[in-house]
Amino acid sequence: MLDAAELLATATAETGLSDYGDPTLPERFAEAVDHLNRLGLDAAGSAAAAEVCRWLLTSRLEFLEDRNRYPIADEVIDAPMFVTGEPRSGTTLMHALMSVDPAARALRFWEVMYPSPPPGLTDGDDPRRARADDDWREINAKMPKWLRSHPYNDMLGDGLPEDERTWAFDFRVMTPTAWWRVPMQSLVGGLATDAAAQYRLHKDMLQQLQYRRPPKYWVLKGFHGFRLTEMFDAYPDATLVWLHRDPVQVAASRTMMMADIADGMVGTVDLHALAKMHLELTRAGVANTMSNPMVDDPRILHVRYSDIVADQVDTVRRYYAFSGRELTAPAGDAMRRYLAENRGDRHGKFRYSTQLLVDIGENLDALHDEFRPFRERFGVEIENRG
């Protein structure tokens, strides 16, 4: 059994630091440890979980100490650009294209995994890159099927984490991409949330990674739809592009992607139970989109998934124009080169079917009718692809 108090004490002894920057952190960490202890992990699983706990705790202590050592808090995050949307809606592709713009800066896994000291203080090749590459080779080896649905994982430590990954050492995210290479399913919901505190920590991370580096604008991606007020409170001059896709396809695709992840972590899962869960999560996302008054905020550009499928670079250009920025010729060339060199099926064809929803007792016509108001509001057509 893991002992939360013992793990906290070990992190303090290892670093000589004790300021976690949040009096609620020990309680939240204890809840995460309780979750791990309820999983019935074997000795190897418990050892892996303990190592991740140690890593996250020491990383947090060192990250916060950097803010005492250096004037990192003075860094200005100027007009960041965010991408959001339901899972499987083209958000990662949109973000990946923006990330190759020479004038842009995106979060990178190696930086978020090992943020201390600030990367801007290091010279030459940073050994943290190689360390994160090894981490991702291990993750990919455990979950090889995931590369079919998310080929971007082949970028290894230079990959593009979602904004939620900045909350890993706040114990608000427990997934493989938040370093939990532990035999357990991704924890969806059930963790303590505080959106305002989470965006403060997100901003702290951007400042950390921007410190003493050439000026560039941030391009970011995350599932911000339920936290729009807090996101714009943290970044009043931000803009957001929101991609929208047929919810029936979203539910089917995200189910199979999560099944591929779970297959590598815990083995075969109950696909029907997973489909029911992800259909409900899709329904919740659509309901929020339809009812949240912030959805109509003038800083948000709504784009259809079909638009980015039809012309990726032009969709990015449209968002840049909306944000008052120019898509330069070098940026456009870099994006077209990325598309040519990174086919979406480079690790095999990802296959899924809406038949899975029929198998759990849903009627596709009824689902399409249920989501009709959403589709009409955002001009989203039914995708007839099985």
C-alpha positions in Angstrom: 0.0 0.0 0.0 1.3 3.5 -0.9 1.5 6.0 2.0 0.8 9.6 1.0 2.4 11.2 4.0 5.6 9.0 3.5 5.8 10.0 -0.2 5.4 13.7 0.7 8.2 13.4 3.3 10.5 11.5 0.9 10.1 14.3 -1.8 10.9 16.9 0.8 14.0 15.0 1.9 15.2 14.4 -1.6 14.9 18.1 -2.7 15.3 19.9 0.6 12.2 21.8 -0.3 8.7 21.8 1.3 6.7 24.6 -0.3 4.0 23.0 -2.6 2.5 26.4 -3.2 -1.0 25.2 -2.3 -2.2 24.1 1.1 -4.8 21.8 -0.5 -2.2 19.8 -2.4 -1.5 17.2 0.3 -5.2 16.4 0.6 -5.5 16.1 -3.2 -2.4 14.0 -3.3 -3.8 11.7 -0.6 -7.0 11.2 -2.7 -4.9 10.2 -5.7 -3.0 7.7 -3.5 -6.2 6.3 -2.2 -7.3 5.8 -5.8 -4.1 3.9 -6.6 -4.4 1.8 -3.5 -8.0 0.7 -4.5 -6.8 -0.6 -7.8 -5.2 -3.8 -6.3 -1.9 -3.2 -8.0 0.7 -5.9 -7.8 4.2 -5.2 -6.5 5.5 -3.9 -9.9 2.4 -1.7 -10.4 2.8 -0.2 -6.9 6.5 0.4 -7.5 5.6 2.2 -10.8 2.9 4.3 -9.1 5.3 5.2 -6.3 7.9 6.3 -8.8 5.4 8.5 -10.7 4.3 10.1 -7.3 7.9 10.8 -6.4 8.6 12.3 -9.8 5.5 14.6 -9.7 6.1 15.8 -6.1 9.8 16.6 -6.6 9.1 18.2 -9.9 6.5 20.5 -8.3 8.8 21.5 -5.5 11.6 22.3 -7.9 9.3 24.2 -10.3 8.0 26.4 -7.5 11.4 27.1 -6.2 12.5 28.3 -9.6 9.9 31.1 -9.2 11.7 32.2 -6.0 15.1 32.1 -7.7 14.3 33.9 -10.9 11.9 36.7 -11.9 9.8 34.2 -13.9 6.5 35.8 -12.7 7.4 38.9 -14.6 7.0 37.1 -18.0 4.1 38.5 -20.0 2.0 35.9 -21.9 0.9 37.9 -24.9 -2.4 37.0 -26.8 -2.1 33.2 -26.7 -4.0 31.2 -29.3 -5.9 28.2 -28.1 -7.5 25.2 -30.0 -10.4 23.3 -28.5 -13.2 20.9 -29.4 -14.5 17.5 -28.5 -12.1 14.6 -28.8 -11.5 13.3 -32.4 -12.5 16.6 -33.9 -9.2 17.5 -35.6 -7.9 19.7 -32.8 -4.5 17.9 -32.6 -3.9 18.3 -36.3 -4.8 22.0 -36.1 -2.5 22.5 -33.2 0.3 20.5 -34.8 0.2 22.7 -37.9 0.3 25.9 -35.8 3.2 24.5 -33.8 5.5 24.4 -36.8 5.1 28.1 -37.4 8.6 29.6 -36.8 7.1 32.5 -35.0 5.0 30.3 -32.6 5.9 28.4 -29.4 4.0 25.3 -28.3 4.3 23.2 -25.2 6.5 20.2 -25.6 6.3 17.0 -23.6 10.0 17.2 -22.6 9.5 20.6 -21.1 6.2 19.9 -19.3 7.6 16.5 -18.0 10.8 18.1 -16.7 10.1 21.9 -16.3 12.9 22.7 -13.8 15.2 24.5 -14.4 13.6 26.8 -17.0 14.8 25.5 -20.4 15.9 29.1 -21.3 18.7 28.8 -18.8 20.3 25.7 -20.4 22.9 25.6 -23.1 23.2 23.3 -26.1 21.4 19.9 -26.1 19.3 19.6 -23.0 19.5 16.1 -21.6 15.8 16.3 -20.7 14.9 15.8 -24.3 16.5 12.4 -24.5 15.0 11.5 -21.1 11.5 12.3 -22.3 12.2 10.5 -25.6 12.9 7.3 -23.5 9.8 7.9 -21.5 7.7 8.1 -24.6 9.3 5.0 -26.1 8.2 3.2 -23.0 4.7 4.6 -23.3 4.4 3.7 -27.0 5.7 0.2 -26.3 3.0 -0.3 -23.6 0.3 1.1 -25.9 1.3 0.4 -29.5 -2.3 0.5 -30.8 -2.6 4.1 -29.7 -0.3 5.2 -32.5 -3.0 4.3 -35.0 -5.5 6.8 -33.6 -2.9 9.3 -32.3 0.2 9.1 -34.6 1.6 12.3 -33.1 3.0 10.2 -30.2 5.9 9.3 -32.6 7.2 12.8 -31.9 8.3 11.4 -28.5 9.6 14.0 -26.1 9.1 16.8 -28.7 5.4 15.9 -28.9 2.6 18.3 -28.1 0.9 17.9 -24.8 -2.6 19.2 -24.2 -2.9 22.1 -21.7 -4.3 19.6 -19.1 -0.9 18.0 -18.8 0.4 21.1 -17.0 -1.8 20.0 -14.1 -0.1 16.6 -13.8 1.8 17.6 -10.7 -1.3 19.2 -9.3 -2.9 15.7 -9.2 -5.9 16.7 -11.2 -5.0 14.5 -14.2 -4.2 10.7 -14.0 -3.7 9.4 -17.6 -0.7 7.8 -19.5 0.0 11.2 -21.0 0.3 12.6 -17.4 3.1 10.1 -16.8 1.0 7.4 -15.2 2.6 4.3 -16.8 0.7 2.2 -14.3 -1.6 -0.7 -15.0 -4.8 1.2 -14.6 -7.4 2.8 -16.9 -7.3 6.6 -17.4 -9.2 8.3 -14.7 -12.0 10.3 -16.4 -13.6 12.5 -13.8 -13.6 12.0 -10.0 -10.6 14.2 -9.4 -10.8 17.5 -7.5 -11.1 20.5 -9.8 -10.6 24.2 -9.4 -10.5 25.8 -12.8 -9.2 29.2 -11.7 -6.3 27.5 -9.8 -5.6 25.3 -12.7 -5.2 28.2 -15.2 -3.0 30.0 -12.7 -0.7 26.9 -12.8 -1.0 26.7 -16.5 0.1 30.3 -16.8 3.0 29.7 -14.4 4.1 26.9 -16.7 4.0 29.1 -19.8 6.1 31.7 -17.9 8.6 29.1 -16.9 9.1 27.8 -20.4 9.2 31.3 -21.9 11.7 32.7 -19.5 15.0 33.8 -21.1 13.9 32.6 -24.5 13.3 34.5 -27.8 9.9 36.1 -28.0 7.2 34.0 -29.7 3.5 33.7 -29.4 2.0 30.7 -27.7 -0.2 28.2 -29.7 -2.0 25.8 -27.3 -4.6 23.0 -27.2 -6.9 21.6 -24.6 -10.4 20.7 -23.7 -11.4 24.2 -22.5 -15.1 24.2 -23.3 -16.2 23.7 -19.6 -13.8 26.3 -18.3 -14.2 29.2 -20.7 -14.8 31.8 -18.0 -11.7 30.9 -16.1 -9.6 30.5 -19.2 -10.4 34.0 -20.4 -10.0 35.4 -16.9 -6.4 34.1 -17.0 -5.8 35.2 -20.5 -8.1 38.2 -21.4 -6.4 38.8 -24.7 -6.5 35.2 -25.8 -8.4 33.8 -28.8 -9.8 30.4 -29.2 -10.7 28.3 -32.3 -13.4 25.7 -31.5 -13.7 22.7 -33.9 -17.1 21.0 -34.2 -17.8 17.5 -35.6 -20.7 15.2 -35.9 -21.2 13.9 -32.3 -22.1 10.4 -33.4 -18.7 10.0 -35.0 -17.0 11.7 -32.0 -18.6 9.1 -29.6 -17.6 6.1 -31.7 -14.1 7.3 -32.5 -13.2 8.3 -28.9 -14.4 5.0 -27.6 -12.1 3.0 -29.9 -9.2 5.3 -29.1 -9.6 4.8 -25.4 -10.0 1.1 -25.9 -6.7 1.0 -27.6 -5.1 2.9 -24.7 -6.7 0.7 -22.1 -5.7 -2.4 -24.0 -2.1 -1.6 -23.5 -2.4 -0.6 -19.8 -4.9 -3.2 -18.4 -5.7 -5.6 -21.2 -9.1 -6.1 -22.9 -11.9 -3.9 -21.6 -15.7 -4.1 -21.8 -16.1 -2.2 -25.1 -19.9 -1.8 -24.6 -19.4 -0.2 -21.1 -16.7 2.1 -22.6 -19.0 3.1 -25.5 -21.8 4.0 -23.1 -19.5 6.1 -21.0 -18.1 8.0 -24.0 -21.5 8.6 -25.5 -22.5 10.1 -22.2 -19.3 12.2 -22.2 -20.1 13.4 -25.7 -23.6 14.3 -24.7 -22.3 16.3 -21.8 -19.9 18.1 -24.1 -22.6 19.0 -26.6 -25.0 20.1 -23.8 -22.4 22.4 -22.4 -21.7 23.8 -25.9 -25.3 24.5 -26.4 -26.0 26.1 -23.0 -22.8 27.9 -22.1 -23.3 31.7 -22.8 -19.5 32.0 -23.2 -19.7 30.0 -26.4 -20.7 33.2 -28.1 -17.8 35.2 -26.8 -16.3 37.3 -29.7 -12.9 35.9 -28.9 -14.0 32.5 -30.1 -14.0 31.3 -33.8 -16.2 28.3 -34.5 -15.0 26.0 -37.3 -16.4 22.8 -38.7 -14.3 19.6 -38.7 -15.2 19.3 -42.4 -13.4 22.6 -43.1 -10.0 21.4 -41.7 -10.5 18.1 -43.6 -11.0 20.0 -46.8 -8.1 22.5 -46.5 -5.9 22.4 -43.4 -3.6 25.4 -44.1 -6.5 27.6 -45.2 -8.3 26.8 -41.9 -5.3 27.8 -39.9 -5.0 31.0 -42.0 -8.6 31.8 -41.2 -7.9 31.5 -37.5 -4.8 33.6 -37.7 -6.7 36.4 -39.5 -9.4 36.1 -36.8 -6.7 36.6 -34.2 -5.1 39.6 -35.9 -2.0 37.6 -37.0 -0.6 36.9 -40.4 0.1 33.4 -41.7 3.5 34.1 -43.2 4.9 32.3 -46.2 7.5 30.4 -44.1 4.8 29.3 -41.7 2.5 28.1 -44.6 5.4 26.3 -46.2 6.2 24.6 -42.9 2.6 23.5 -42.4 2.4 22.0 -45.9 5.7 20.2 -45.4 4.4 18.8 -42.1 1.3 17.5 -43.9 3.4 15.9 -46.6 5.8 14.2 -44.2 3.3 13.1 -41.5 0.4 11.0 -43.0 -2.3 10.3 -40.5 -2.2 6.5 -41.3 1.6 6.2 -41.0 1.3 3.7 -38.1 -1.7 1.9 -39.6 -5.3 2.7 -40.4 -7.4 3.6 -37.3 -10.7 1.9 -37.7 -13.9 2.4 -35.8 -17.6 2.1 -36.5 -20.9 3.7 -35.3 -22.2 0.1 -35.3 -20.7 0.0 -31.8 -23.4 2.5 -30.7 -26.1 0.3 -32.2 -24.6 -2.6 -30.3 -25.3 -0.8 -27.0 -28.9 -0.3 -27.9 -28.8 3.2 -29.5 -30.7 4.0 -32.7 -28.5 6.1 -35.1 -31.4 8.0 -36.5 -32.5 8.9 -33.0 -29.0 10.0 -32.1 -28.8 12.2 -35.2 -32.1 13.7 -34.3 -31.0 14.3 -30.7 -27.9 16.2 -31.9 -29.8 18.1 -34.7 -29.9 21.4 -32.8 -26.1 21.3 -32.3 -25.5 20.5 -36.0 -27.8 23.2 -37.2 -26.2 25.8 -34.9 -22.7 25.1 -36.1 -23.4 23.9 -39.6 -22.2 20.4 -39.0 -23.3 17.7 -41.4 -24.0 14.1 -40.6 -20.9 12.0 -41.5 -21.8 8.9 -43.4 -18.8 6.8 -42.8 -20.0 3.7 -41.0 
